[in-house]
Amino acid sequence: ALGCIFHELLAASVVQGCSEVLNDLILQLLNPEPARRVGYVADVERVLARFAGEPPSEAASVYYLYRPVISRRDDHLATMDRLMSGIVKGQGQIVMIAGESGVGKTRFVSEIATRAQARGFQVVTGHGEPASGSGTSVGAAFHPLRGMGRAMLDLCWDLPDALSPPVLKIIAQVDPRFAEVPDAIHEPEPPNLPPEASRYRLFVAFLQVMRALATNGPLLVVLDDLHWADPMTLNFIGFLSQEQLVNARVLLIGTRRLGDSSPALEDMLASTQAERINLGSLDEAGVSEMVQDMLALDAPAPSLARFLTRHTGGNAFYVGEYLRAAIASGLLWRDDDRGWKVQPVDVDGPVEYDKLDLPDSMQALVLARIERLPHNARALVRAAAVLGREVPLDLLGPTSGLSEGVLLGGVATLLREQVLTESTAASLRFVHQKVREVAYDNLEPERRRELHRVAALVLESDNATWESRLGELGQHWEHAGELGRAHGVYLAGARVAVTRNSADEAEKLFRSSLRITTTASARVGPLLELGSDVLWAYGRME
């Protein structure tokens, strides 16, 4: 953009004459290849200082990392390209992608989404959400499919006949937003059915949503972090695999972290017919490509890549954190010729990397990055960590206690520093769960409880949405130490889930209320409701 501005100024004769130095700068700013483009303010400033005959600024330079291209995944990308060709022809498919934390699952599916959009796919995304604080999910039913719900709502407002009123009313049982669509307002409630029949009816309704979205073009649904997904979502994926996507232009991709599982996830994986892709760690060549991309180097840096491979095991997230730490600490810096250097010699010089003063664990690397943030941004990321991996903007401001101006500045910093990323128009998201976990775990206990208490109060004050967020509200009261209030909220949430035929969610919330209740008299009612309304009704009595 800066190159375009300079070019237009010259073209309009605002700047008289053009030295060879300035001309070269403009050409390099406009170069489409990052490795050959001037990409940092400090580099531009040095050139302009020479052009003006002035000394360069002594202010500390700020450098960032480029987003790397997908490295060493050619076979998997070819598989996905083949499957997308089949989707266009109406051959619906489910793909399950697995890998260790930080191996690059989200980056991989982001590349798939980009390729799909280039082919004319509509892309909708969702994710499993770890619970606030504990890391175990007590999320609402179908939470990962809310992105698909938003897309469908937009379609319903644009095309009133996209879904029939009865289907709208069925979906409204788990997503109240659909009850506000005009065609659904006067539609009577669906008739009561036995639990299993009710669940099947709900699954069929969501399948109709997918088919409606795919009417005007192929549909890609990306569900990230299925290891945190609610059982209803996992059961729905299992339902889809039973030839429900035949002749449907729908590609569903799910990702999961190896080592994190649940009975519902294992059942789904065992019963689901899907293409399976396991993403492994990068080898040294892959790490070398990643480093070259992130630093925009003209040539590989083999000794640095060798060091990073040995210390990170080829984990892509870990490699990026190491590079950020090296730049922030001044161990990796740029000279006047815009080349990266490692103190005290060149990147490929005889550097003893093991003697560099860098943190020696993932947690230490991430914590060091958080501690380097400005004070207000640091306070904001800690408040965000209490709210979960997905950070609703309507909660972040009140929970942090920051003024609007300071809040906006802090958010801009966290986006620039790649701590948070934009998720939807109403929420942000941690770039990686590890960043959120480290920020949360390093909160002082009293401060953590206070942030949970404030978040709970903010949620309770929102009359429009609090009923759909009772599980989330209960978690905040529990981690605030207000167990009595948490017990009541969990119980209320369980009863709402029963009315929506969300048996798994109801069971979780009933059990959450019982877990924090110690008096026998307070346990009797929830136990009876759990037994009669969930376990007996859904055939789960042992």
C-alpha positions in Angstrom: 0.0 0.0 0.0 2.8 2.4 0.8 4.5 1.6 -2.5 1.2 2.5 -4.3 1.1 5.8 -2.4 4.7 6.7 -3.3 4.0 5.7 -6.9 0.9 7.9 -7.2 2.7 10.9 -5.6 5.5 10.6 -8.2 3.0 10.1 -11.0 1.1 13.2 -9.9 4.4 15.1 -9.7 3.9 15.9 -6.1 7.4 14.7 -5.5 9.8 16.4 -8.0 12.3 14.0 -9.5 13.1 10.5 -8.5 16.5 9.4 -7.3 17.6 5.8 -8.0 17.4 5.1 -4.3 13.7 6.2 -4.1 12.9 4.4 -7.3 14.4 1.1 -6.0 12.4 1.5 -2.8 9.1 1.9 -4.7 9.8 -1.1 -6.8 10.7 -3.2 -3.8 7.6 -2.1 -1.9 5.5 -3.2 -4.8 7.3 -6.6 -5.3 4.7 -9.4 -5.0 7.2 -11.8 -3.4 7.5 -11.2 0.4 11.2 -12.3 0.4 12.0 -9.5 -2.1 9.6 -6.9 -0.7 10.5 -4.2 1.8 8.1 -5.2 4.6 9.2 -3.3 7.7 8.8 0.3 8.7 12.4 0.5 9.9 13.7 -0.6 6.5 11.6 2.1 4.8 12.8 4.7 7.3 16.4 3.9 6.7 16.0 4.3 2.9 14.1 7.6 3.3 16.7 8.9 5.7 19.4 8.3 3.2 17.3 9.9 0.5 16.8 13.0 2.7 20.4 13.0 3.9 19.4 12.6 7.5 20.4 10.1 10.2 18.0 7.3 10.8 15.8 7.3 13.9 17.3 5.7 17.0 13.8 4.4 18.1 13.6 0.7 18.7 12.5 -1.1 15.5 9.4 -3.4 15.6 9.5 -6.5 13.4 6.8 -9.1 12.8 6.6 -12.5 11.2 5.0 -13.3 7.9 2.4 -16.0 7.7 4.1 -19.1 6.2 2.7 -21.0 3.3 1.6 -24.6 3.9 4.8 -26.7 4.2 5.2 -30.4 3.5 1.5 -31.1 3.1 1.4 -31.6 -0.6 -0.1 -35.2 -0.5 -2.9 -34.1 1.9 -3.6 -31.0 -0.1 -3.9 -33.2 -3.2 -6.4 -35.4 -1.4 -8.5 -32.4 -0.4 -8.4 -31.0 -4.0 -9.6 -34.4 -5.2 -12.4 -34.5 -2.7 -13.5 -31.0 -3.5 -13.8 -31.9 -7.2 -16.2 -34.7 -6.1 -18.2 -32.3 -4.0 -18.9 -30.1 -6.9 -20.4 -33.2 -8.7 -22.6 -33.9 -5.7 -20.5 -36.5 -3.9 -20.9 -35.3 -0.3 -18.0 -36.2 2.0 -16.8 -36.0 5.7 -13.1 -35.6 6.5 -11.6 -36.0 9.9 -8.2 -34.3 10.5 -6.1 -35.2 13.5 -2.8 -34.0 14.9 -1.1 -33.0 18.1 -1.6 -29.5 19.6 0.3 -26.9 17.5 1.0 -29.1 14.6 -0.9 -26.9 12.2 -4.5 -28.3 11.9 -6.2 -24.9 11.9 -3.7 -23.5 9.4 -4.2 -26.5 7.2 -8.0 -26.2 7.1 -7.6 -22.4 6.6 -5.7 -23.2 3.4 -8.5 -25.7 2.4 -11.1 -23.0 3.0 -9.2 -20.5 0.8 -9.0 -23.1 -2.0 -12.6 -23.9 -1.6 -13.7 -20.3 -1.9 -11.7 -20.0 -5.1 -13.7 -22.9 -6.4 -17.0 -21.1 -5.6 -17.7 -22.9 -2.3 -19.6 -21.2 0.5 -17.6 -21.6 3.7 -19.0 -21.7 7.2 -16.9 -22.4 10.3 -17.5 -23.4 13.9 -15.6 -24.9 16.7 -15.8 -26.8 20.0 -15.4 -24.5 22.9 -13.4 -25.4 26.0 -15.1 -24.4 29.2 -14.0 -21.4 31.1 -11.3 -22.2 33.6 -11.4 -26.0 33.8 -10.8 -26.8 30.1 -13.7 -29.4 30.1 -16.6 -28.5 27.9 -20.1 -27.9 29.3 -21.2 -26.2 26.2 -24.6 -25.8 24.7 -25.9 -28.4 22.2 -24.8 -27.7 18.6 -22.5 -24.9 19.6 -20.0 -25.8 16.8 -22.8 -25.4 14.3 -23.8 -21.9 15.2 -21.7 -20.5 12.3 -23.8 -22.6 9.9 -26.9 -21.3 11.8 -25.9 -17.7 11.2 -25.5 -18.4 7.5 -28.9 -20.0 7.3 -30.5 -17.2 9.2 -29.2 -14.7 6.6 -30.5 -16.9 3.8 -33.9 -17.2 5.6 -34.2 -13.4 5.7 -33.2 -13.1 2.0 -35.3 -16.1 0.8 -38.3 -16.6 3.1 -39.0 -20.1 1.6 -35.5 -21.4 2.2 -36.8 -23.5 5.1 -40.4 -24.5 5.9 -41.9 -23.1 9.0 -42.1 -26.5 10.8 -38.3 -27.0 10.2 -37.6 -23.5 11.5 -39.5 -24.3 14.7 -37.7 -27.6 15.2 -34.3 -25.9 14.9 -35.5 -23.1 17.2 -35.6 -25.7 20.0 -31.8 -25.6 20.2 -31.1 -22.2 18.5 -33.8 -19.7 19.6 -32.7 -17.2 16.9 -34.7 -19.3 14.3 -37.9 -18.6 16.3 -37.6 -14.9 15.2 -37.8 -15.6 11.5 -41.2 -14.3 10.3 -42.4 -17.7 8.9 -41.7 -19.3 12.3 -43.5 -16.8 14.6 -47.0 -18.1 14.1 -46.0 -21.7 13.6 -47.1 -24.0 16.5 -44.5 -25.9 18.5 -43.5 -29.3 17.1 -45.4 -32.2 18.6 -43.8 -34.1 21.4 -42.0 -37.2 20.4 -40.1 -39.9 22.3 -36.5 -38.7 22.9 -34.8 -40.7 20.2 -37.4 -39.8 17.6 -37.1 -36.1 18.7 -33.4 -36.2 18.2 -33.7 -37.9 14.8 -36.2 -35.1 13.8 -33.7 -32.5 14.9 -30.9 -34.1 12.9 -33.0 -34.2 9.8 -33.8 -30.5 10.2 -30.1 -29.6 10.4 -29.5 -31.8 7.3 -32.1 -29.7 5.5 -30.2 -26.6 6.6 -27.1 -28.0 5.0 -28.9 -28.9 1.8 -30.6 -25.4 1.7 -27.2 -23.7 2.0 -25.8 -25.9 -0.8 -28.6 -25.1 -3.2 -26.8 -22.3 -4.9 -23.3 -23.8 -4.8 -21.1 -26.3 -2.9 -20.8 -25.9 0.9 -17.8 -26.4 3.1 -18.5 -26.7 6.8 -15.3 -26.6 9.0 -15.7 -27.7 12.6 -12.5 -27.1 14.5 -11.5 -28.6 17.9 -14.0 -31.5 17.9 -12.3 -32.8 21.1 -14.3 -30.0 22.8 -17.6 -30.5 20.9 -20.8 -31.4 22.7 -22.2 -35.0 22.2 -25.2 -33.8 20.2 -22.9 -32.3 17.5 -20.8 -35.4 17.5 -23.9 -37.6 17.1 -25.1 -35.4 14.3 -21.8 -36.0 12.4 -22.3 -39.7 12.9 -25.8 -39.4 11.5 -24.5 -37.5 8.4 -22.0 -40.3 7.7 -24.9 -42.8 7.2 -25.3 -41.9 3.6 -27.1 -38.7 4.4 -24.8 -36.7 2.2 -25.3 -38.8 -0.9 -26.1 -36.4 -3.8 -25.4 -33.4 -1.5 -22.7 -30.8 -2.5 -21.5 -30.6 1.1 -18.0 -31.2 2.5 -17.7 -31.4 6.3 -14.2 -31.1 7.8 -13.6 -31.8 11.5 -10.4 -31.4 13.3 -9.4 -32.9 16.6 -6.3 -32.9 18.9 -4.6 -36.2 19.4 -4.5 -37.2 23.1 -7.7 -35.3 24.0 -10.9 -37.4 23.7 -14.2 -38.2 25.2 -16.6 -41.3 25.0 -18.8 -39.4 22.6 -15.9 -38.5 20.3 -14.6 -42.1 20.3 -18.1 -43.4 19.5 -18.4 -40.9 16.6 -15.0 -41.8 15.2 -15.8 -45.5 15.4 -19.1 -45.2 13.6 -18.3 -42.5 11.1 -17.4 -43.3 7.5 -14.9 -40.5 6.7 -11.7 -39.7 4.9 -9.0 -39.5 7.6 -5.9 -37.3 7.6 -3.3 -37.4 10.3 -1.0 -34.3 10.3 2.5 -35.1 11.6 5.2 -32.7 12.8 7.5 -31.0 10.3 10.8 -32.5 9.4 13.9 -30.3 9.2 13.2 -29.3 5.6 9.7 -28.3 6.5 10.9 -26.2 9.4 13.5 -24.6 7.1 10.7 -23.6 4.6 8.6 -22.3 7.5 11.4 -20.1 8.8 12.3 -18.8 5.4 8.6 -17.8 4.8 8.1 -16.3 8.3 11.3 -14.2 8.0 10.9 -13.6 4.2 14.5 -14.8 3.6 15.9 -15.0 0.1 17.6 -18.3 1.0 17.2 -21.0 3.7 18.9 -20.8 7.0 19.8 -24.4 7.6 21.6 -24.1 10.9 18.8 -22.1 12.5 16.3 -24.6 11.1 18.3 -27.5 12.5 18.3 -25.9 15.9 14.6 -25.2 15.9 13.7 -28.7 14.7 15.8 -30.2 17.5 14.2 -28.0 20.2 10.6 -28.0 18.9 10.2 -31.5 17.5 8.9 -29.8 14.3 5.8 -28.4 16.0 4.8 -25.4 13.8 3.3 -23.4 16.7 6.4 -23.9 18.8 8.6 -22.8 15.9 6.7 -19.6 15.5 6.9 -18.9 19.3 10.7 -19.4 19.2 11.1 -17.0 16.4 9.0 -14.3 18.1 11.0 -14.8 21.3 14.3 -14.4 19.4 13.1 -11.2 17.7 11.6 -9.7 20.8 14.8 -10.4 22.8 17.0 -8.9 20.1 18.8 -12.2 19.4 17.4 -12.0 15.9 17.7 -8.6 14.3 18.0 -6.9 10.9 21.0 -4.9 9.7 21.2 -1.9 7.4 21.1 -4.1 4.4 17.8 -5.6 5.5 19.3 -9.0 6.3 18.4 -11.0 9.4 21.3 -11.5 11.8 21.7 -13.6 14.9 23.9 -12.0 17.6 26.7 -11.6 17.0 26.9 -13.1 13.4 24.9 -13.9 10.4 22.0 -16.4 10.5 24.1 -19.1 8.8 27.3 -18.2 10.7 28.9 -20.5 13.3 26.3 -19.7 16.0 26.0 -21.9 19.0 22.3 -21.7 19.2 22.0 -23.8 22.3 23.8 -21.0 24.2 21.2 -18.4 23.2 19.2 -17.1 26.1 15.7 -18.4 25.0 13.0 -20.0 27.1 13.2 -23.8 27.1 9.5 -24.7 27.2 6.3 -23.9 25.3 4.7 -22.4 28.4 7.8 -20.2 29.1 7.8 -19.0 25.5 4.1 -18.1 25.5 4.3 -16.5 28.9 7.3 -14.4 27.9 5.3 -13.1 24.9 2.4 -12.2 27.1 4.7 -10.4 29.6 6.2 -8.3 26.8 2.8 -6.8 25.9 2.0 -3.3 27.1 0.2 -3.1 30.4 -3.3 -2.5 29.1 -3.0 -5.2 26.5 -1.7 -7.6 29.1 -4.7 -6.9 31.4 -7.0 -7.4 28.4 -5.6 -10.7 27.4 -6.0 -12.0 31.0 -9.7 -10.9 31.0 -10.1 -12.6 27.6 -8.6 -15.8 28.9 -11.3 -16.0 31.6 -14.0 -15.8 28.9 -12.7 -18.8 27.0 -11.1 -19.5 23.6 -13.9 -17.6 21.9 -14.1 -14.0 23.3 -17.5 -12.3 23.0 -16.9 -8.5 22.5 -20.1 -7.8 24.6 -18.4 -9.4 27.6 -14.7 -8.4 27.1 -15.1 -4.6 27.7 -17.2 -4.9 30.9 -15.1 -7.8 32.3 -11.8 -6.0 31.7 -13.0 -2.7 33.2 -11.1 -0.8 30.5 -12.5 2.4 29.0 -13.7 2.2 25.3 -10.6 4.0 24.0 -8.2 1.9 26.0 -10.1 -1.3 25.1 -9.9 -0.6 21.3 -6.2 0.2 21.6 -5.6 -3.0 23.5 -7.6 -5.1 21.0 -5.6 -3.6 18.1 -2.4 -4.5 19.9 -3.5 -8.1 20.5 -4.5 -8.5 16.9 -1.2 -7.0 15.7 0.8 -9.3 18.0 -1.2 -12.3 16.9 -2.5 -13.1 20.3 -6.1 -12.8 19.2 -7.7 -13.0 15.8 -11.1 -11.8 14.5 -13.7 -14.6 14.6 -17.0 -13.0 13.9 -18.4 -9.5 13.9 -19.2 -10.0 17.6 -16.2 -12.0 18.9 -12.5 -12.5 18.9 -10.6 -15.8 19.3 -7.3 -16.8 20.7 -5.0 -17.8 17.9 -4.2 -20.9 19.8 -5.6 -22.5 22.9 -2.1 -22.7 24.5 -1.9 -18.9 24.6 -5.2 -18.8 26.4 -4.2 -21.6 28.8 -0.9 -19.9 29.8 -2.6 -16.5 30.3 -5.3 -18.1 32.5 -3.0 -20.3 34.5 -0.8 -17.4 35.4 -3.5 -15.2 36.8 -3.4 -14.6 40.5 -6.1 -16.7 42.2 -7.9 -13.7 43.7 -7.8 -11.8 40.4 -9.1 -14.9 38.5 -12.1 -15.2 40.9 -12.9 -11.5 40.5 -12.8 -11.6 36.7 -15.1 -14.7 36.7 -17.5 -12.8 39.1 -17.6 -9.7 36.9 -18.2 -11.9 33.8 -21.1 -13.7 35.5 -22.7 -10.4 36.5 -22.4 -9.1 32.9 -24.0 -12.3 31.6 -26.8 -12.1 34.1 -27.6 -8.5 33.0 -28.2 -9.5 29.4 -31.8 -10.5 29.4 -31.8 -11.2 25.7 -29.3 -14.1 25.7 -28.6 -15.2 29.3 -31.0 -18.2 29.1 -29.0 -19.7 26.1 -25.8 -19.2 28.1 -26.6 -20.8 31.4 -23.9 -23.4 31.2 -21.3 -20.6 30.6 -22.8 -18.5 33.4 -22.7 -21.5 35.9 -19.0 -22.0 35.1 -18.2 -18.3 35.9 -20.1 -18.5 39.2 -18.3 -21.7 40.1 -14.8 -20.3 39.4 -15.7 -17.2 41.2 -16.3 -19.3 44.3 -20.0 -18.6 44.4 -21.0 -22.3 44.5 -24.6 -21.7 45.6 -25.3 -19.4 42.7 -23.5 -21.8 40.3 -25.7 -24.7 41.6 -28.9 -22.8 40.8 -27.7 -21.7 37.4 -26.6 -25.2 36.4 -29.9 -26.6 37.5 -31.8 -24.0 35.5 -29.7 -24.7 32.5 -30.4 -28.5 32.8 -34.1 -27.9 32.9 -34.0 -25.7 29.8 -31.9 -28.4 28.0 -34.6 -31.0 28.9 -37.3 -28.8 27.3 -35.1 -28.7 24.1 -34.6 -32.5 24.1 -30.8 -31.9 24.6 -30.2 -34.9 26.8 -26.4 -34.8 26.8 -26.4 -31.1 27.7 -29.0 -31.7 30.4 -27.1 -34.6 31.9 -23.9 -32.6 32.0 -25.5 -29.6 33.7 -27.4 -31.8 36.2 -24.2 -33.5 37.1 -22.4 -30.1 37.4 -25.0 -29.0 39.9 -24.6 -32.2 41.9 -20.8 -32.0 41.8 -20.7 -28.7 43.7 -23.6 -29.6 46.1 -22.6 -31.2 49.4 -25.8 -31.2 51.4 -28.0 -34.3 50.9 -31.2 -32.3 51.0 -30.1 -30.1 48.1 -29.1 -33.2 46.0 -32.4 -35.0 46.2 -34.3 -32.9 43.7 -31.6 -32.7 41.0 -31.0 -36.5 41.4 -34.6 -37.3 40.8 -34.9 -34.9 37.8 -31.7 -36.4 36.3 -33.0 -39.9 36.8 -36.5 -39.3 35.4 -36.1 -36.6 32.8 -32.8 -37.8 31.3 -31.5 -41.2 32.3 -34.9 -43.0 32.3 -36.4 -41.0 29.4 -33.4 -41.7 27.2 -32.7 -45.3 28.2 -29.5 -44.5 30.1 -30.3 -46.1 33.5 -27.8 -48.7 34.6 
